[in-house]
Amino acid sequence: MDLVEALLALVAACIGFALLARRLRVPYAVILVLGGMLLAVAPGVPEMRLDPDLALALFLPPLLQASAWRTDWRAFRDNLRPILALALGAVLFTAFCVAWAAKLLLPDLPWSVAIALGAIVAPPDAVAAEAVLQRLRLPRRIVTVLQGESLVNDASALVLYKLAVAAAVADTAVMPAEGAVTFLVLGLGGIAVGWAVGRLAIEAFRRLDDPLLEVTTSFLAGYAAYLAGEAVGVSGVLAVVTGGLLMGQAQHTLLSSRSRLGARAVWGFVEFLLNSLVFILIGLQLNHVLARIADRGTGQLLLLGLAIAAVVIVSRFLWVFPTAWLSAHLLPSRAGDPPPDARQTAIIGWAGMRGVVSLAVAIALPLEVPERDLLVFLAFVAILATLVLQGTTLEWLIRRLKVEVPEHDGGIDPEEAEGRRIIAAAGLAELERWVDDPLEGAIARDLLPEFRDRAGHLHRTASQRGAAAAERTARRRLRLAALEASRESLIAHARAGLLHAEGLHRLEQELDLEELRVRAVLGDERSEAERAAARARRLAQKV
């Protein structure tokens, strides 16, 4: 019972700290870490220890899959070059800059241990910047690159981390050529495992017709991909990301409206809970870590931590500006988008807050790694420094540099306005198809004015930037048929590259909610015939 009570108390504390962060308008990760430190010195609070292997296996899979689930594959693919330049190039460059600085400051530290430290603090986390990014209207390409980077950089950092930790524990050296080959094999193997798990999950979605089972399957698939990847000795992180990308694209056609809405709620809850617990757990452990390295002196520890944090921040700028210049002058974008200017590049460089992955990996350091407690402390200082310094000033810098995109006329995004027009036009066309039906044509004609008015209004917006049982069944059938046609047309519109993922998710959620409203008012449950038809359609559908 002590463990259960402690866990419930931590969850309650997370809620309180999150509310405080919202009131203070600072990243809630900062408040959670500081709150964890305060809780650690409270009377009667025991030391919280996590098994290193459990820390990674418990926290990483759902957090990575949640990000992959929401990722716009088309935008990710079109911006793959700048994403990889950050997720691979910037991560490796930062890791080795930190390793060099750590070796310079601590000459007795083995190179493998120094590289492990660099790998821990190298990958930025978009979750830490998400609260700021959501409040502002940044160019969509910057948001895509930052989110795509955070999806892939964890994999590259963790592969490097595992190589370095294995060398540190075995007290051996890894040759650069051997390390590069191992890096490639682990990465490709992880992608293959994730693809296999993702396809299996998609086949399960085709055969399930229950929101609870579908959401549970999506949740377990992330853990299955990670554990399968680790079991065969490849990158479990890339396995999770690959499987999540596949399932995220399939959700629009395979999952029901109830399942999609349920999945959003479940994944939102899981993300908040796990993110909060990781941040507060590292705060709880920090005081005990400090006690074990107190012999080094507070001043020396503080200087070491600030020096590593400075290298983490500066090294990212040393990478992003030269690569942005090369991209602008030598490698024009395949998608035809203009390269980021100096102001946008500065925002990309400053949006380098470290977060939950670095914390989880720091906690997961094996106990036999030399100077483990010192590494955890240095990683914590670097993470906290980026959260406090960059996290609290990112919004100010964006406004200062005037990087925000001005609002469109009427406050409606052109692509989203066109998407709304597509929905209304498809629904109207479906109803017009029923007008001449001898049984239900009269009801279709009754609904036409509403749909024509909506379609006409949205067309102008886009161009200008107790019934009887039989009647109730007919109304439900027609409305649901119109909604289904609208959804299929919207998905086709998005797959053609004419609507971004954010607009697709928003409009699809509106359709899902409208479907639930229709089912609630005109008959909540589907008939067995409808269920059988839905199952047959899923089995026949190609994803």
VEXDREN-2710 file (C-alpha; in Angstrom, 1 decimal):
% VEXDREN-2710
k/r/px/py/pz
1/MET/0.0/0.0/0.0
2/ASP/2.9/2.4/0.6
3/LEU/3.8/2.3/-3.1
4/VAL/0.2/2.9/-4.2
5/GLU/-0.2/5.8/-1.7
6/ALA/3.0/7.3/-2.9
7/LEU/2.1/7.1/-6.5
8/LEU/-1.4/8.6/-5.9
9/ALA/0.2/11.4/-3.9
10/LEU/2.7/12.1/-6.8
11/VAL/-0.2/12.2/-9.3
12/ALA/-2.1/14.7/-7.1
13/ALA/1.1/16.8/-6.8
14/CYS/1.5/16.8/-10.6
15/ILE/-2.0/18.3/-11.0
16/GLY/-1.3/21.0/-8.5
17/PHE/2.1/21.9/-10.0
18/ALA/0.6/21.9/-13.5
19/LEU/-2.1/24.4/-12.4
20/LEU/0.6/26.5/-10.8
21/ALA/2.7/26.5/-14.0
22/ARG/-0.4/27.5/-16.0
23/ARG/-1.0/30.4/-13.7
24/LEU/2.6/31.5/-13.9
25/ARG/2.7/31.0/-17.6
26/VAL/6.0/29.0/-17.5
27/PRO/6.7/25.5/-18.9
28/TYR/5.2/23.1/-16.4
29/ALA/8.3/20.9/-16.6
30/VAL/10.2/23.6/-14.7
31/ILE/7.6/23.7/-11.9
32/LEU/7.5/19.9/-11.7
33/VAL/11.2/19.5/-11.3
34/LEU/11.5/22.2/-8.7
35/GLY/8.4/20.8/-6.9
36/GLY/10.0/17.4/-6.9
37/MET/13.1/18.8/-5.2
38/LEU/11.0/20.5/-2.6
39/LEU/9.1/17.3/-1.9
40/ALA/12.3/15.4/-1.6
41/VAL/13.3/17.4/1.5
42/ALA/9.8/17.2/3.1
43/PRO/9.7/15.0/6.3
44/GLY/8.7/11.4/5.8
45/VAL/9.2/11.3/2.0
46/PRO/11.3/8.2/1.1
47/GLU/14.0/8.1/-1.6
48/MET/12.3/7.2/-4.9
49/ARG/14.4/4.8/-7.0
50/LEU/13.6/3.4/-10.4
51/ASP/15.2/0.4/-12.0
52/PRO/17.2/1.7/-15.0
53/ASP/15.7/-0.7/-17.5
54/LEU/12.2/-0.1/-16.2
55/ALA/12.5/3.6/-16.6
56/LEU/13.1/3.4/-20.3
57/ALA/10.6/0.6/-21.0
58/LEU/7.9/2.2/-18.9
59/PHE/8.1/5.9/-20.0
60/LEU/9.5/6.0/-23.6
61/PRO/7.2/3.8/-25.7
62/PRO/3.9/5.6/-25.1
63/LEU/5.4/9.0/-25.2
64/LEU/7.2/8.3/-28.5
65/GLN/4.1/6.6/-30.0
66/ALA/1.9/9.5/-29.1
67/SER/4.1/11.9/-31.0
68/ALA/4.3/9.5/-34.0
69/TRP/0.5/9.0/-33.9
70/ARG/-0.1/12.7/-34.5
71/THR/2.7/13.2/-37.1
72/ASP/1.8/14.4/-40.6
73/TRP/3.7/11.9/-42.7
74/ARG/3.5/14.1/-45.9
75/ALA/5.0/17.1/-44.2
76/PHE/7.5/14.9/-42.4
77/ARG/8.6/13.4/-45.7
78/ASP/8.8/16.8/-47.5
79/ASN/11.0/18.2/-44.8
80/LEU/13.0/15.1/-44.2
81/ARG/16.4/16.7/-45.0
82/PRO/16.2/19.5/-42.4
83/ILE/14.7/17.1/-39.9
84/LEU/17.6/14.6/-40.4
85/ALA/20.1/17.4/-40.3
86/LEU/18.9/18.2/-36.8
87/ALA/17.9/14.8/-35.6
88/LEU/21.2/13.1/-36.7
89/GLY/23.7/15.9/-37.4
90/ALA/22.9/18.2/-34.6
91/VAL/22.5/15.4/-32.1
92/LEU/25.8/13.8/-32.9
93/PHE/27.6/17.2/-33.1
94/THR/26.1/18.3/-29.7
95/ALA/26.9/14.9/-28.1
96/PHE/30.6/15.1/-29.1
97/CYS/30.9/18.7/-28.1
98/VAL/29.5/17.9/-24.7
99/ALA/31.8/14.9/-24.5
100/TRP/34.8/17.0/-25.4
101/ALA/33.9/19.6/-22.8
102/ALA/33.3/17.0/-20.1
103/LYS/36.7/15.4/-20.9
104/LEU/38.4/18.7/-20.7
105/LEU/36.8/19.6/-17.4
106/LEU/37.2/16.1/-15.9
107/PRO/40.3/14.6/-17.4
108/ASP/39.9/11.3/-15.5
109/LEU/36.5/10.7/-17.0
110/PRO/36.6/7.8/-19.6
111/TRP/35.7/8.9/-23.1
112/SER/32.8/6.4/-23.3
113/VAL/31.3/7.9/-20.2
114/ALA/31.7/11.4/-21.6
115/ILE/30.0/10.4/-24.8
116/ALA/27.2/8.8/-22.8
117/LEU/26.7/12.2/-21.1
118/GLY/26.6/13.9/-24.4
119/ALA/24.0/11.4/-25.8
120/ILE/21.8/12.0/-22.7
121/VAL/21.6/15.8/-23.2
122/ALA/21.8/16.0/-27.0
123/PRO/18.2/15.5/-28.1
124/PRO/15.8/18.4/-27.7
125/ASP/12.2/17.7/-26.8
126/ALA/9.3/19.4/-28.6
127/VAL/7.0/18.6/-25.7
128/ALA/8.9/21.1/-23.6
129/ALA/8.2/23.8/-26.3
130/GLU/4.7/22.7/-27.2
131/ALA/2.9/25.1/-24.8
132/VAL/4.7/28.0/-26.4
133/LEU/4.3/26.8/-30.0
134/GLN/0.6/26.3/-29.6
135/ARG/0.0/29.9/-28.4
136/LEU/1.8/31.4/-31.4
137/ARG/1.3/31.3/-35.2
138/LEU/4.7/30.2/-36.4
139/PRO/5.4/29.2/-40.0
140/ARG/4.2/25.7/-40.4
141/ARG/7.5/24.5/-41.7
142/ILE/9.3/25.5/-38.5
143/VAL/6.8/23.6/-36.4
144/THR/7.1/20.6/-38.6
145/VAL/10.8/20.5/-38.5
146/LEU/10.9/20.9/-34.7
147/GLN/8.3/18.2/-34.1
148/GLY/9.9/15.9/-36.7
149/GLU/13.3/16.4/-35.1
150/SER/12.0/15.5/-31.7
151/LEU/10.5/12.3/-33.1
152/VAL/13.8/11.0/-34.7
153/ASN/16.5/12.5/-32.5
154/ASP/15.6/10.3/-29.5
155/ALA/16.5/7.3/-31.6
156/SER/19.8/8.6/-32.8
157/ALA/20.8/9.8/-29.3
158/LEU/19.7/6.5/-27.7
159/VAL/21.7/4.4/-30.2
160/LEU/24.8/6.4/-29.4
161/TYR/23.9/6.2/-25.7
162/LYS/23.7/2.4/-25.7
163/LEU/27.0/2.1/-27.6
164/ALA/28.7/4.4/-25.1
165/VAL/27.2/2.8/-22.0
166/ALA/28.1/-0.7/-23.2
167/ALA/31.7/0.5/-23.8
168/ALA/31.8/2.2/-20.3
169/VAL/30.4/-0.9/-18.5
170/ALA/32.8/-3.3/-20.3
171/ASP/35.7/-0.8/-20.1
172/THR/36.4/-1.2/-23.8
173/ALA/36.8/1.2/-26.7
174/VAL/34.5/1.3/-29.7
175/MET/36.2/2.1/-33.1
176/PRO/34.5/4.8/-35.1
177/ALA/34.0/2.5/-38.2
178/GLU/32.6/-0.2/-36.0
179/GLY/30.3/2.2/-34.2
180/ALA/29.0/3.6/-37.5
181/VAL/28.1/0.2/-38.8
182/THR/26.4/-0.8/-35.5
183/PHE/24.5/2.5/-35.6
184/LEU/23.2/1.8/-39.1
185/VAL/22.3/-1.8/-38.3
186/LEU/20.4/-0.9/-35.1
187/GLY/18.5/1.9/-36.9
188/LEU/17.5/-0.2/-39.9
189/GLY/16.6/-3.1/-37.7
190/GLY/14.4/-0.9/-35.5
191/ILE/12.6/0.4/-38.6
192/ALA/11.9/-3.2/-39.8
193/VAL/10.6/-4.3/-36.4
194/GLY/8.4/-1.3/-36.1
195/TRP/7.0/-1.8/-39.6
196/ALA/6.1/-5.4/-38.8
197/VAL/4.4/-4.5/-35.5
198/GLY/2.6/-1.6/-37.1
199/ARG/1.2/-3.8/-39.9
200/LEU/0.0/-6.4/-37.3
201/ALA/-1.8/-3.7/-35.3
202/ILE/-3.4/-2.4/-38.5
203/GLU/-4.7/-5.9/-39.3
204/ALA/-6.1/-6.1/-35.7
205/PHE/-7.9/-2.7/-36.3
206/ARG/-9.5/-4.2/-39.4
207/ARG/-11.0/-7.0/-37.4
208/LEU/-12.0/-5.2/-34.2
209/ASP/-15.2/-3.3/-33.9
210/ASP/-15.0/-2.1/-30.3
211/PRO/-13.5/1.3/-29.3
212/LEU/-12.1/0.0/-26.0
213/LEU/-10.3/-2.9/-27.8
214/GLU/-9.0/-0.6/-30.6
215/VAL/-7.6/2.0/-28.2
216/THR/-6.1/-0.7/-26.0
217/THR/-4.5/-2.3/-29.1
218/SER/-3.0/1.0/-30.1
219/PHE/-1.6/1.5/-26.6
220/LEU/-0.1/-2.0/-26.4
221/ALA/1.4/-1.8/-29.9
222/GLY/3.9/0.8/-28.7
223/TYR/5.2/-1.4/-25.9
224/ALA/5.2/-4.4/-28.3
225/ALA/7.4/-2.5/-30.8
226/TYR/9.8/-1.3/-28.2
227/LEU/10.2/-4.7/-26.4
228/ALA/10.5/-6.6/-29.7
229/GLY/13.2/-4.3/-30.9
230/GLU/15.1/-4.5/-27.7
231/ALA/14.7/-8.3/-27.6
232/VAL/16.3/-8.7/-31.1
233/GLY/19.0/-6.2/-30.3
234/VAL/17.9/-3.3/-32.5
235/SER/16.6/0.2/-31.8
236/GLY/13.4/-0.1/-29.8
237/VAL/12.9/3.7/-30.2
238/LEU/12.9/3.6/-34.0
239/ALA/10.6/0.6/-33.8
240/VAL/8.0/2.6/-31.8
241/VAL/8.3/5.6/-34.1
242/THR/7.9/3.5/-37.2
243/GLY/4.9/1.6/-35.9
244/GLY/3.3/4.8/-34.6
245/LEU/3.7/6.5/-38.0
246/LEU/1.9/3.6/-39.7
247/MET/-0.9/3.4/-37.2
248/GLY/-1.3/7.2/-37.2
249/GLN/-1.9/7.2/-41.0
250/ALA/-4.3/4.3/-40.8
251/GLN/-6.4/5.7/-38.0
252/HIS/-8.3/8.0/-40.4
253/THR/-9.8/5.1/-42.4
254/LEU/-9.7/2.1/-40.0
255/LEU/-10.9/3.5/-36.7
256/SER/-14.4/4.5/-36.0
257/SER/-15.3/8.0/-34.8
258/ARG/-15.7/6.7/-31.2
259/SER/-12.3/5.0/-31.4
260/ARG/-10.5/8.2/-32.6
261/LEU/-12.1/10.4/-30.0
262/GLY/-11.3/7.8/-27.3
263/ALA/-7.8/7.4/-28.5
264/ARG/-7.2/11.2/-28.3
265/ALA/-8.5/11.3/-24.8
266/VAL/-6.5/8.2/-23.6
267/TRP/-3.2/9.4/-25.3
268/GLY/-3.6/12.9/-23.9
269/PHE/-4.1/11.5/-20.4
270/VAL/-1.1/9.1/-20.7
271/GLU/1.2/11.8/-22.1
272/PHE/0.4/14.2/-19.2
273/LEU/0.7/11.5/-16.5
274/LEU/4.0/10.0/-17.7
275/ASN/5.6/13.4/-18.6
276/SER/4.7/14.7/-15.2
277/LEU/5.9/11.6/-13.3
278/VAL/9.3/11.7/-15.0
279/PHE/9.9/15.3/-14.3
280/ILE/8.8/15.0/-10.7
281/LEU/10.8/11.8/-10.1
282/ILE/14.0/13.4/-11.3
283/GLY/13.4/16.2/-8.8
284/LEU/12.8/13.7/-6.0
285/GLN/16.0/11.9/-6.8
286/LEU/18.2/14.9/-7.2
287/ASN/18.8/15.7/-3.5
288/HIS/19.9/12.1/-2.9
289/VAL/22.2/12.3/-5.9
290/LEU/23.7/15.5/-4.5
291/ALA/24.3/13.9/-1.2
292/ARG/26.4/11.2/-2.8
293/ILE/28.6/13.6/-4.7
294/ALA/28.8/16.3/-2.0
295/ASP/32.6/15.7/-1.6
296/ARG/33.2/17.6/-4.8
297/GLY/31.9/20.9/-3.3
298/THR/28.9/22.9/-4.3
299/GLY/30.8/25.5/-6.2
300/GLN/32.6/23.0/-8.4
301/LEU/29.5/21.1/-9.1
302/LEU/27.6/24.3/-10.1
303/LEU/30.4/25.4/-12.4
304/LEU/30.6/22.0/-14.0
305/GLY/26.8/21.9/-14.5
306/LEU/26.6/25.4/-16.0
307/ALA/29.6/24.8/-18.3
308/ILE/27.9/21.7/-19.7
309/ALA/24.6/23.5/-20.1
310/ALA/26.4/26.3/-22.0
311/VAL/28.0/23.8/-24.4
312/VAL/24.6/22.2/-25.0
313/ILE/23.0/25.6/-25.9
314/VAL/25.9/27.0/-27.9
315/SER/26.6/23.8/-29.9
316/ARG/23.1/23.8/-31.3
317/PHE/23.6/27.3/-32.7
318/LEU/27.0/26.3/-34.1
319/TRP/25.2/23.6/-36.1
320/VAL/22.0/25.2/-37.2
321/PHE/23.3/28.4/-38.7
322/PRO/26.0/26.8/-41.0
323/THR/23.6/24.1/-42.1
324/ALA/20.8/26.6/-42.8
325/TRP/23.3/28.6/-45.0
326/LEU/24.3/25.5/-46.9
327/SER/20.7/24.5/-47.4
328/ALA/19.8/28.0/-48.7
329/HIS/22.7/28.2/-51.1
330/LEU/23.6/24.7/-52.1
331/LEU/20.6/22.4/-51.4
332/PRO/17.3/24.1/-52.2
333/SER/14.2/22.5/-50.7
334/ARG/12.5/19.7/-52.6
335/ALA/9.1/20.9/-51.5
336/GLY/9.8/24.4/-53.0
337/ASP/9.5/26.2/-49.7
338/PRO/11.9/29.0/-49.1
339/PRO/14.7/28.2/-46.6
340/PRO/14.4/29.7/-43.1
341/ASP/15.9/33.1/-42.8
342/ALA/18.2/34.2/-40.0
343/ARG/15.3/35.0/-37.6
344/GLN/13.6/31.6/-38.2
345/THR/17.0/29.9/-37.8
346/ALA/17.5/31.6/-34.5
347/ILE/14.1/30.4/-33.3
348/ILE/15.1/26.8/-34.3
349/GLY/18.3/27.2/-32.4
350/TRP/16.7/28.6/-29.3
351/ALA/13.9/26.0/-29.3
352/GLY/16.3/23.4/-27.9
353/MET/14.8/22.7/-24.5
354/ARG/15.7/19.2/-23.2
355/GLY/12.9/17.2/-21.6
356/VAL/11.4/13.9/-20.7
357/VAL/13.6/11.7/-22.9
358/SER/16.8/13.1/-21.5
359/LEU/15.4/12.7/-17.9
360/ALA/14.4/9.1/-18.5
361/VAL/17.7/8.2/-20.0
362/ALA/19.6/9.9/-17.2
363/ILE/17.5/7.9/-14.6
364/ALA/18.2/4.7/-16.7
365/LEU/22.0/5.0/-16.4
366/PRO/23.3/1.6/-15.1
367/LEU/24.6/1.7/-11.5
368/GLU/28.0/0.3/-12.6
369/VAL/28.7/3.2/-14.9
370/PRO/31.7/5.2/-13.5
371/GLU/30.7/8.6/-12.0
372/ARG/27.0/7.8/-12.5
373/ASP/25.7/10.2/-9.9
374/LEU/27.8/13.0/-11.3
375/LEU/26.5/12.3/-14.8
376/VAL/22.9/12.4/-13.5
377/PHE/23.6/15.7/-11.8
378/LEU/25.2/17.3/-14.9
379/ALA/22.4/16.1/-17.1
380/PHE/19.9/17.5/-14.7
381/VAL/21.5/20.9/-14.6
382/ALA/21.7/21.0/-18.4
383/ILE/18.0/20.0/-18.7
384/LEU/16.9/22.5/-16.1
385/ALA/19.0/25.3/-17.5
386/THR/17.5/24.9/-21.0
387/LEU/14.0/24.6/-19.6
388/VAL/14.3/27.7/-17.4
389/LEU/16.4/29.9/-19.8
390/GLN/15.0/28.9/-23.2
391/GLY/11.6/27.8/-22.1
392/THR/10.7/31.0/-20.4
393/THR/12.1/33.3/-23.1
394/LEU/11.1/31.5/-26.3
395/GLU/7.8/33.2/-26.6
396/TRP/9.4/36.6/-26.0
397/LEU/12.1/35.9/-28.6
398/ILE/9.5/34.9/-31.2
399/ARG/7.6/38.1/-30.7
400/ARG/10.7/40.2/-30.5
401/LEU/12.0/38.8/-33.9
402/LYS/8.5/39.1/-35.4
403/VAL/8.5/35.5/-36.7
404/GLU/4.8/35.0/-36.2
405/VAL/2.7/34.5/-39.3
406/PRO/-0.1/37.2/-39.6
407/GLU/-3.7/35.9/-39.2
408/HIS/-5.6/35.2/-42.4
409/ASP/-8.6/37.3/-43.3
410/GLY/-11.4/36.2/-41.1
411/GLY/-9.1/34.3/-38.9
412/ILE/-9.5/31.1/-41.1
413/ASP/-6.5/29.2/-42.5
414/PRO/-7.0/29.0/-46.4
415/GLU/-6.3/25.3/-46.4
416/GLU/-8.7/24.7/-43.6
417/ALA/-11.3/26.9/-45.2
418/GLU/-11.0/24.8/-48.4
419/GLY/-11.3/21.7/-46.3
420/ARG/-14.5/22.9/-44.8
421/ARG/-15.9/23.7/-48.3
422/ILE/-14.9/20.1/-49.4
423/ILE/-16.8/18.7/-46.4
424/ALA/-20.0/20.7/-47.2
425/ALA/-19.8/20.0/-50.9
426/ALA/-19.4/16.3/-50.4
427/GLY/-22.3/16.1/-47.9
428/LEU/-24.5/18.1/-50.2
429/ALA/-23.7/15.9/-53.2
430/GLU/-24.5/12.8/-51.2
431/LEU/-27.9/14.2/-50.2
432/GLU/-28.7/15.2/-53.8
433/ARG/-28.1/11.6/-54.8
434/TRP/-31.0/10.6/-52.6
435/VAL/-33.5/13.2/-53.8
436/ASP/-35.1/10.9/-56.3
437/ASP/-35.3/7.9/-54.0
438/PRO/-39.0/6.8/-53.8
439/LEU/-38.8/6.1/-50.0
440/GLU/-36.4/8.6/-48.6
441/GLY/-36.2/11.3/-51.3
442/ALA/-38.7/13.5/-49.3
443/ILE/-36.5/13.5/-46.2
444/ALA/-33.4/14.2/-48.4
445/ARG/-35.1/17.2/-49.9
446/ASP/-36.0/18.4/-46.4
447/LEU/-32.4/18.3/-45.4
448/LEU/-31.1/20.0/-48.6
449/PRO/-31.7/23.6/-47.6
450/GLU/-29.5/23.2/-44.5
451/PHE/-26.7/21.7/-46.5
452/ARG/-27.0/24.1/-49.4
453/ASP/-26.9/27.0/-47.0
454/ARG/-23.8/25.6/-45.3
455/ALA/-22.1/24.7/-48.6
456/GLY/-22.8/28.2/-50.1
457/HIS/-21.5/30.0/-47.0
458/LEU/-18.3/27.9/-46.9
459/HIS/-17.8/28.3/-50.7
460/ARG/-17.9/32.1/-50.3
461/THR/-15.6/31.9/-47.3
462/ALA/-13.0/29.7/-49.2
463/SER/-13.2/31.8/-52.4
464/GLN/-12.9/35.1/-50.5
465/ARG/-10.3/33.9/-48.1
466/GLY/-40.2/12.6/-31.7
467/ALA/-40.2/11.2/-35.2
468/ALA/-41.5/7.8/-36.0
469/ALA/-39.0/5.0/-35.9
470/ALA/-38.9/4.7/-39.7
471/GLU/-38.4/8.4/-40.1
472/ARG/-35.8/8.5/-37.3
473/THR/-33.9/5.6/-39.0
474/ALA/-34.0/7.3/-42.4
475/ARG/-32.7/10.6/-40.9
476/ARG/-29.9/8.9/-39.2
477/ARG/-29.0/6.9/-42.2
478/LEU/-28.9/9.9/-44.5
479/ARG/-27.0/12.1/-42.1
480/LEU/-24.5/9.4/-41.4
481/ALA/-24.1/8.7/-45.1
482/ALA/-23.4/12.4/-45.7
483/LEU/-20.9/12.4/-42.9
484/GLU/-19.1/9.3/-44.2
485/ALA/-18.9/10.8/-47.7
486/SER/-17.6/14.0/-46.2
487/ARG/-14.9/12.1/-44.2
488/GLU/-13.8/10.1/-47.2
489/SER/-13.6/13.2/-49.4
490/LEU/-11.6/15.1/-46.7
491/ILE/-9.1/12.2/-46.3
492/ALA/-8.6/12.1/-50.1
493/HIS/-8.1/15.9/-50.1
494/ALA/-5.5/15.6/-47.4
495/ARG/-3.7/12.6/-49.0
496/ALA/-3.4/14.7/-52.2
497/GLY/-1.3/17.2/-50.2
498/LEU/-3.9/19.9/-50.2
499/LEU/-4.6/20.0/-46.4
500/HIS/-2.1/19.9/-43.6
501/ALA/-2.4/17.3/-40.7
502/GLU/-3.5/19.9/-38.1
503/GLY/-6.5/20.9/-40.3
504/LEU/-7.3/17.2/-41.1
505/HIS/-7.4/16.3/-37.4
506/ARG/-9.5/19.3/-36.5
507/LEU/-12.0/18.8/-39.2
508/GLU/-12.1/15.1/-38.7
509/GLN/-12.8/15.6/-35.0
510/GLU/-15.7/17.9/-35.9
511/LEU/-17.2/15.1/-38.2
512/ASP/-16.7/12.6/-35.4
513/LEU/-18.5/14.7/-32.9
514/GLU/-21.3/15.4/-35.3
515/GLU/-21.6/11.6/-35.9
516/LEU/-21.8/11.0/-32.2
517/ARG/-24.5/13.8/-31.9
518/VAL/-26.6/12.2/-34.7
519/ARG/-26.3/8.8/-33.2
520/ALA/-27.3/10.1/-29.8
521/VAL/-30.3/12.0/-31.1
522/LEU/-31.5/9.6/-33.8
523/GLY/-30.4/6.2/-32.4
524/ASP/-27.2/5.6/-30.5
525/GLU/-26.4/2.1/-31.3
526/ARG/-25.7/0.7/-34.8
527/SER/-27.6/-2.3/-36.0
528/GLU/-25.9/-5.7/-36.5
529/ALA/-26.2/-5.1/-40.2
530/GLU/-24.4/-1.8/-39.9
531/ARG/-21.7/-3.5/-37.8
532/ALA/-21.3/-6.3/-40.3
533/ALA/-21.1/-3.8/-43.2
534/ALA/-18.4/-1.8/-41.4
535/ARG/-16.3/-4.9/-40.6
536/ALA/-16.6/-6.0/-44.3
537/ARG/-15.5/-2.5/-45.5
538/ARG/-12.5/-2.5/-43.2
539/LEU/-11.4/-5.9/-44.3
540/ALA/-11.7/-5.0/-47.9
541/GLN/-9.9/-1.6/-47.5
542/LYS/-6.3/-1.2/-48.6
543/VAL/-4.1/1.0/-46.3
END
